[in-house]
């Protein structure tokens, strides 16, 4: 249960030493209703007696807006839950704050606008045991608040790649929206997530560094979580701005900048020439390449020192 103070952490000595313990980390920012829904879904996770688990909520709001939500949940649940605040607006720092307050043998991350299937943690844990991997990732599927336009469904703009269970992942195929990994892959004396990745790609950077050290991450296609897609995102403006944000953060990556720049220099004119013809084959195809143009174009501008969008609040 959460303590009466604003911040509380889960003592690593308090978790079970007889079976493995998983700490589920959630970073949140002013999404109280969605956070409460996620917390309630987490308390009914199946374990089959194979592990115990607890929750850490890292609030990235200096005003501690999530504190009443976590307190309400803690008052109604026996699930161990810790609450902490990272006042600096930075997703990487929020993830680090969550890890500072987490106990146990394994870390899981899930986003505050997602809800897991009842066997989510169990599937991740069993896949870890089966393949002996350092970490396991699973699918994030869209859950639409309203029926999206047909072209959006046909284009799969909120769909993410999926793989066969057990597939070894390249670091570019990783993320933190649905992942379980061994605590032992964290390195002392080094922040797990780097502050320069303040709005996105902090997860790619983390997994890139871990895979370069020999860590293995595999896929579990049965460990499903569902991401809320609000009506405010089911439009062209959001999709284009999301692409601009993605491209604007590209220069922060320490590797692949030259090859990425060359690829973008080739892609932008080619896609621009093809765009009118693509419209003949459907709106979904036309818009898919319009998004690619925004992505590559903003990448080039950011490399030149003119990033277009640098904050998630500028797109949602």
N, C-alpha and C positions, 0 to 999 in steps of 0.2 A: 504494500500500500504506500501511497505517496505520503510524505511527511507533511507537517503543518507549515513548513517553510516553503519559500518559492522554489528553491532548488533541492533536489534529492537525488542521490545516486544509489545504484545497487552494489552493495559490497560484494566483491568477488569471493570472499570467504563465506558469505551467506548462501550462495547457490549450492545445489546438490553436488556432492563429490562422488556419488555412487553411479550416476548416469550422466552423460554429457548434458551441458546446459547451453541453450541458444539465447542470445539477447537480440531481440528485434528492435532495430533503431528506426525512428521516424523523424524526419526533419519537416517542420511545418511553419507556415507563415500565413496567418489570418484566414484560415479555412476551418473554423471551428466545427461546423456541421459535418464536414467530410471527415475531419479527424475523429470525431466521436463515433461516427459510423465505422471507421476503420478499427478503432479500439474495441468496439463491441464485437466485431467480426474476429478479431485476434483472440479474444478470450475463449472461443470455442474451437480452437485448433486441435485436431487429433494428434496424439503422440504415440499411441500404441505402447506406452510405457518405455519407449526407446530414448527419450530425452525429456528434460524439463525446459521451460522457457519463461522469459520475462520481457518487459518492454521499457525502452527509453524514448522519451519524446524530447527532441531538441527544438525549442521555440526560437525562430530567427527574428522575432519581433521584440524590440527593446521595451515595448509596453507590456510584455508578458500576456498577450491576449489569449494564449492557449491554456493558461493556468487554471481558469475556472472549468474548462472542458475536461482537463485531466483530473482535477479534483472531483468533478461530478462522476466521472468514470470510476475513480478509485474508491469513492464512497459506496458504489454499488457492486463492486467486483472484488474478488479475492486475488486477482492477478497482480503479481508484483509489477509496479510501474514507477519509473523514475522520471522526473521532470527537470529540465535545465534550460537556461536561456543563453543564446549567443546574440548579443545586442548588435554586433556589427553585421550589416547586410551583406552576406557572403555565403553561398551554399557550401563551399568547401570548408569554411570555418564552422558552419553549423554541423556538418558531418563529423568533423573532428571533435566538436563538443559532445556529440552523441557518443562517440567512441570513448571519450574520457570518462563518461558516466556509465559505461556498459561493463557488465561482468560476464563470466562464462567462458566456454570453450569455443563457441562459434558466434559469429556476427551475421545477422540478416538485416538487409535494408529493404524497405518498402516505402513508396511515396504516400503522402497524406491524402492524395486524391484517388487512391486505389483501395480495393478490397480483395482479400484473398479467398480462394476456395478453402473449404474446411480441412482439406488434406495438404494444403500448401507447404507448410514446414515439413511435414512427414515425407512428402515426395522429394523435396530438396535433400533432406537428411539421408534418406534411403539411397538416393542416387550418388551422394557423396561416398557412402559406404561401398556401394557396388563398384564404382570406378576408381576409388581412392584418390579423388581429385582434391585440389586445394580449395576449390570453390565450385558452386553450381548456380547456373542462371536459368530462369524460366520465362515463359511468354507473358507479355502484358497485352491484354485484349481490350478493345474499346467497348465502353458501355455508354451508349448515347442517351442523353437526357431527352432528346427529341429526335424524330425521324429525319436523318440528314438527306440532302438532295441526292437524286439517283447518281449524278456524275461523281459525287464524293464517295459513295459506296463503291461504284465501279472502279474508281481510281485507287481505292484502298489507301487514302491519304492518312488515315489513323491506324493502319495496320502496320505491324512490325514483323521483321523476318523471324521465321521459326525453323527449327532443325530437329533432326531425329535425336531422341534421348541417347546420351552418351557421346554426342559429337563434341570433339575438342574445338574450342573457340579461339579465334584470333582476337587480339586485344581490341581491334576495331569493331568487333561484334558484341562487346560487353557494355554493361550499364549497371546502375544501382537501383533501378525500379523494382527489381525482383532478383535478389541474389542472397546466397548463403556462402560464407567462407570461413575458414579456420582463423581463429584469432592469432595463431602463431605466424601468419604471413605479414602481420603488422611489424614494422621495424622501430625499435626504440631509438630516440634521438632524432626522429624524422617525422614531420607531420604527414599522416597518411594521405590527406588531400591538400593540394597546394593552393594557397590563397589567391594566386594570380588568376586561377580559373574561378572567378567570382560568381559567374552566372550559369555556366554550362561547361561541359567537357571535363569537369574535374574527375568524373568517374573513368572516362577513357584514359586520362593521364595516369590514374592510380593503377588500372589494370595493365597498362602498357609497361609501367615500371616493374610490376610484379611478374609479368610473363617474361620480361627480359632477364629476370633472376631465376627462371625455370619453373615458376608456378604454373599449374595446369588448371584450367577452368573448362567445365563441360556443361552441356545443355540437358535440362529435364523438361520435356515437352508437356508433362502431366502436371507440373507445378504452376497452376494458373493463378494470375491475379487480373483484376479488371479495373481499368482506368476510366474514370468519369470523363466524358466529353460533353461539356455544357453547350447549350445552344449558341452561346457567344463565340464559340470556336468553329462552328459549322458554317464558315463563310470564307470567301476568297481572301479577304483582308488579313485574317488571322494566319492563314497558311503561308501567304507571301511574307508577312512579318516574321514568322517563325524561321523561314528560310534565310531572311536577312540577318537574323540573330545568329543562326548557325554559322553563316559565312563570316560574320563580323568577329567571331571568336576563334577562327581558324589560325591566325598568326600566333596565338599563344602556345600552339603545339611546338615542342622543341625539335621534332623530326618531320620530314616530308614536306616542308614549306616550299622548297624549290620545285619539286615534282608536282606539288599541288598547284602552284602558281602556273606552271606550264600547262597543266591539264585545264585549268580555268581559262587561260588565254586562248586555248583552242576551242573549248566548249562554248563559250559565250557567243562568238560569231556564228559558229555552226548551228547552234540552237536557234539563234535569231533568224537565220535564213530558213530553217526548217519549220518554224512556228506557224506561218500561215498555212502551210500544207498539212500540218498535223491537225489543224482545226477541222479539216475535212473528215477525219476519222473519229471525231467525237470530242466533246468538251473535256472529258476526263484526261485524254491524252494531251490535248493542247495545254491544259492547266498543269499537268505533271511537268512539262518542259518549261513552262513559265516559272515554276518554282525552282527548277534547276538553274535557270538564268539568274534568278535572284540570289541563289546560293553562291554560284560561282562569281557573279558580279560583285557581291558584297565582300567576298573573299579577296578579290583583287583590290578593291578600295581599301579594305582594312590593312592589307599588306603595304599599301601606299601611305598609310597613316590616317585614313579617313573612315573609321568604322561607322556604320550607319545606325545600328541598334546595339546597345551594350547592356541592356537591362530587361529582364523578363517582364517587368511591369509595363514595358512599352509595347507588348504584343497582346496581353490577355485582357 
